[in-house]
């Protein structure tokens, strides 16, 4: 399950050098008791190493699902990322991460390659190159698209986009939202890869050069 976060609520925390998920903690009594004790001892930390107030607490009640929260308010890149990332994007990110891991790739999720930004998925290709996979939606702006393209190019990381949208068998280039249109015009293979926001079916569109 994925819960919409508000305020300073987080899904991830660091504990003893490892990522833990709030929703995993809640699955068993023993695990939750252990994490609550760690929370009491102030051992839970924000995953963002640039955060100025990293100590987190674990929370779980009957009205709200499990989550982590900063003990002190702070300006935190990870908190901003967590709040601004839609639940459907988080779920697709986890499915994609597990997929790449299961087929043998060296893969990481939520990695900070660019200042003040978390990349959804980072895959090391069999050619040794690093690929950043960004998951975009209809609300992804042209400014964001171009900023990420420039920043990844600066550090030598190849950028690939996955678009969350309703799947259609055919699309018209001039009738789609901007991220799709941008990829159809400016991506290396003039293509856009779409994940259906309800079924998670994947489809790839390319230019039909015969019409």
C-alpha positions in Angstrom: 0.0 0.0 0.0 1.1 3.6 -0.7 -0.1 6.5 1.4 -0.2 10.1 0.3 2.2 12.1 2.5 1.5 15.5 3.8 3.8 17.9 5.7 7.1 16.2 6.7 5.9 12.6 6.3 8.3 10.2 4.6 8.1 6.6 3.3 11.9 5.9 3.7 14.4 6.1 6.6 18.0 5.0 7.1 18.7 2.7 10.1 22.1 1.2 10.7 23.2 2.1 7.2 20.2 0.5 5.4 17.0 1.8 3.8 13.8 0.8 5.6 10.2 1.4 4.4 7.5 2.6 6.8 4.9 0.3 5.1 7.2 -2.7 5.7 7.7 -1.9 9.3 4.0 -2.1 10.0 3.6 -5.6 8.6 4.7 -7.5 11.7 4.5 -6.6 15.4 8.1 -7.6 16.2 9.5 -5.5 13.4 7.4 -2.5 14.4 8.4 -2.9 18.1 12.1 -3.0 17.1 11.8 0.1 14.9 9.9 2.0 17.6 12.7 1.3 20.0 15.2 2.6 17.4 13.0 5.7 17.0 13.0 6.2 20.8 16.8 6.0 20.8 17.0 8.5 17.8 18.7 6.0 15.6 16.4 6.6 12.5 17.8 9.1 10.0 16.6 10.9 6.9 18.0 9.3 3.7 19.2 12.7 2.5 22.8 13.1 3.7 22.6 16.9 3.0 19.6 17.3 5.4 20.5 19.5 8.3 18.2 17.8 10.8 18.4 14.1 9.9 16.8 12.5 13.0 13.4 10.9 12.2 10.6 9.3 14.3 8.4 6.4 13.3 4.6 6.9 13.5 1.7 4.6 13.0 -1.8 4.9 14.3 -5.4 4.0 13.4 -6.2 7.1 11.4 -2.9 7.4 9.5 -0.8 4.7 7.9 2.8 4.2 8.9 5.3 7.0 8.1 8.5 8.6 9.2 8.7 12.3 10.1 11.5 14.7 11.0 11.7 15.5 14.7 12.7 19.1 13.8 11.4 21.0 10.8 14.2 21.2 8.2 14.9 22.1 4.6 15.3 18.6 3.3 15.7 17.5 -0.4 14.4 14.0 0.3 11.3 15.3 2.1 10.5 17.6 -0.8 11.0 14.7 -3.3 8.8 12.4 -1.2 6.0 14.9 -0.9 6.0 15.9 -4.6 6.2 12.4 -6.0 2.7 10.9 -6.7 1.8 7.5 -5.2 1.5 5.9 -8.7 5.0 7.0 -9.6 6.4 5.6 -6.4 4.7 2.3 -7.1 6.0 2.1 -10.7 9.5 3.0 -9.4 9.5 0.1 -7.0 8.2 -2.3 -9.7 10.9 -1.1 -12.2 13.6 -1.4 -9.5 12.6 -5.0 -8.8 12.4 -5.8 -12.5 16.0 -4.6 -13.3 17.4 -6.2 -10.1 15.7 -9.6 -11.0 17.2 -9.7 -14.5 20.7 -9.1 -13.2 21.4 -5.3 -13.6 23.3 -3.2 -11.0 20.4 -0.9 -10.1 19.7 1.7 -7.4 16.6 3.7 -6.6 16.2 7.3 -5.3 19.9 8.1 -5.9 21.2 11.7 -5.6 23.2 12.2 -8.7 22.3 15.9 -9.2 22.3 18.6 -6.5 18.9 18.8 -4.8 17.4 16.1 -6.9 16.7 12.4 -6.5 16.8 10.2 -9.6 14.0 7.6 -9.6 16.1 4.7 -10.9 19.9 4.5 -11.8 20.9 1.5 -13.8 24.5 0.5 -14.7 24.4 -1.0 -18.2 26.3 -4.0 -19.3 28.4 -1.5 -21.3 29.5 0.2 -18.0 27.5 3.3 -18.7 25.1 4.8 -16.1 21.5 5.4 -17.1 19.1 7.6 -15.2 15.5 6.7 -15.5 13.1 9.5 -14.8 9.4 8.8 -14.5 7.4 11.7 -15.8 3.7 12.7 -15.9 1.4 15.2 -17.6 2.6 17.8 -15.0 6.3 17.5 -15.9 7.3 20.9 -17.2 9.5 21.9 -20.1 11.8 23.6 -17.6 12.2 20.5 -15.6 12.8 18.3 -18.7 15.5 20.6 -20.1 17.1 21.1 -16.7 17.5 17.4 -16.1 18.8 16.8 -19.7 21.5 19.4 -19.2 22.5 18.3 -15.7 22.8 14.6 -16.6 24.8 15.5 -19.7 27.2 17.4 -17.5 28.0 14.3 -15.4 28.0 11.9 -18.3 24.9 10.0 -17.3 22.5 8.9 -20.0 18.9 10.0 -19.4 15.8 7.9 -20.3 12.2 8.8 -19.6 9.3 6.6 -18.7 5.9 8.3 -19.0 2.9 7.6 -16.8 -0.3 8.0 -18.8 -3.3 6.3 -20.2 -2.3 3.8 -22.9 -3.7 4.2 -26.4 -3.0 2.0 -29.4 -2.3 5.1 -31.6 -1.4 8.7 -30.7 -1.2 11.9 -32.7 2.0 13.8 -32.1 0.2 17.2 -31.9 -2.6 15.9 -29.5 -0.5 14.6 -26.6 0.8 16.4 -23.5 4.2 18.0 -23.7 6.5 15.3 -22.3 5.3 12.8 -24.8 5.7 15.3 -27.6 9.1 16.3 -26.4 10.3 12.6 -26.5 8.8 11.9 -29.9 10.7 14.9 -31.3 13.9 15.0 -29.3 14.7 11.5 -28.0 17.4 9.5 -29.8 15.0 7.1 -31.4 12.0 9.4 -31.7 10.2 7.3 -29.2 8.1 7.5 -26.0 7.7 4.6 -23.5 4.4 4.8 -21.6 3.3 2.9 -18.5 -0.5 2.8 -18.0 -1.4 4.5 -14.7 -4.0 1.8 -13.8 -2.8 -1.5 -15.3 1.0 -0.8 -15.5 1.0 -2.2 -19.0 3.9 -0.8 -21.0 3.7 0.4 -24.6 6.3 2.1 -26.9 5.4 4.6 -29.6 7.6 5.7 -32.4 7.2 8.0 -35.4 5.3 6.4 -38.3 7.5 7.7 -41.1 5.1 6.5 -43.8 2.2 8.8 -42.9 
